[in-house]
């Protein structure tokens, strides 16, 4: 065991001078040379080994031969987003794909034939649905999303766009439709938006975003962005047969990081509804 859980314990071990202690001393020295943030990560690993590892290994063994995930969730890479916590998911329950802004490129951006652009998101859809038999796809956005804040900021001040910034390119390329819908929402008020695709018309739906105007504009954009990703997913030809057979379902979720409230989009009510 790496002895860096406390100064007193470390000193006591080092004073013995045994071969094992020498190894510990070297590792302790190495850890103390790391930046504080990385040291914290490694301390977490040690705590995991001491507390949760055995139980998780048992769970890994139980599902190794017969994993049965029921959903794939696309969510944001924001460090405040803990999807397995607020969904109370366990080992093997679902796939989780994370990126900046929980975006899934639509089929035209993905390309066809030799023009295919290899990205994680369509590959994850194929892995989960066509190869893994998953029947539920969840897109989960959140409040105060930095990617959405950036997207809105770039729209307000286009001159700030950095041609050398992968992040700027990512949000502009994959977020322009969400931004366009936000502009319509702001100018026309809380009217119905239509999300449609020719590939899977069964997945077409209507939505009213923040009907009582309680959310900041960036959070309105974040909710719109979640629904835009559902439309994007439905645009992929390789998923068409699953939609047509009624065996694939799309879900939009939105998490308020300040209240801890989770919302699910209701196609019947055309809005995000608190899960309670």
Beta strands, then each sheet from edge to edge (+ up, - down):
strand 1: 71-76
strand 2: 94-99
strand 3: 136-142
strand 4: 193-195
strand 5: 205-207
strand 6: 249-255
strand 7: 262-266
strand 8: 271-274
sheet 1: 2+ 1+ 3+ 6+ 7- 8+
sheet 2: 4+ 5-
end
